[in-house]
């Protein structure tokens, strides 16, 4: 019996995650929630790798650092928009590609 391997040929897919104009407080809620969820994800990755294999996740630790910096940058933008009496337009797309396993 011969096994036939099926290849998935799929082009890049883009999904609109966030699109619109928001008050500074609405923008803060949206952006901090997204960043917070990513930080939680990486924290769980770190805990999982430490508990299961006793190793550190350098990638997740670096991403948490980058995400915390992004959070501070967003905070500054939110405060600047609030103080200037402006709204914020946010466009956030997610690009998804199929890649072969390494």
TAJOZI-V20157 format. One record per residue. N is the residue number from 0. RES is the residue in one small letter. D_CENTER is the distance of its C-alpha to the mean C-alpha in whole Angstrom. Layout:
N|RES|D_CENTER / N|RES|D_CENTER
//
This chain:
0|x|44 / 1|x|41 / 2|x|37 / 3|x|36 / 4|x|32 / 5|x|30 / 6|x|28 / 7|x|25 / 8|x|25 / 9|x|22 / 10|x|21 / 11|x|18 / 12|x|16 / 13|x|14 / 14|x|13 / 15|x|13 / 16|x|11 / 17|x|12 / 18|x|15 / 19|x|18 / 20|x|20 / 21|x|19 / 22|x|21 / 23|x|20 / 24|x|20 / 25|x|18 / 26|x|15 / 27|x|15 / 28|x|15 / 29|x|12 / 30|x|10 / 31|x|11 / 32|x|10 / 33|x|6 / 34|x|6 / 35|x|9 / 36|x|8 / 37|x|5 / 38|x|8 / 39|x|11 / 40|x|9 / 41|x|10 / 42|x|13 / 43|x|14 / 44|x|14 / 45|x|16 / 46|x|19 / 47|x|19 / 48|x|20 / 49|x|22 / 50|x|24 / 51|x|25 / 52|x|25 / 53|x|26 / 54|x|23 / 55|x|21 / 56|x|17 / 57|x|17 / 58|x|14 / 59|x|12 / 60|x|14 / 61|x|13 / 62|x|10 / 63|x|10 / 64|x|13 / 65|x|11 / 66|x|8 / 67|x|12 / 68|x|13 / 69|x|11 / 70|x|11 / 71|x|15 / 72|x|15 / 73|x|14 / 74|x|16 / 75|x|19 / 76|x|18 / 77|x|18 / 78|x|22 / 79|x|23 / 80|x|23 / 81|x|24 / 82|x|27 / 83|x|28 / 84|x|28 / 85|x|25 / 86|x|23 / 87|x|19 / 88|x|18 / 89|x|15 / 90|x|14 / 91|x|10 / 92|x|11 / 93|x|9 / 94|x|11 / 95|x|13 / 96|x|16 / 97|x|18 / 98|x|19 / 99|x|22 / 100|x|22 / 101|x|22
//
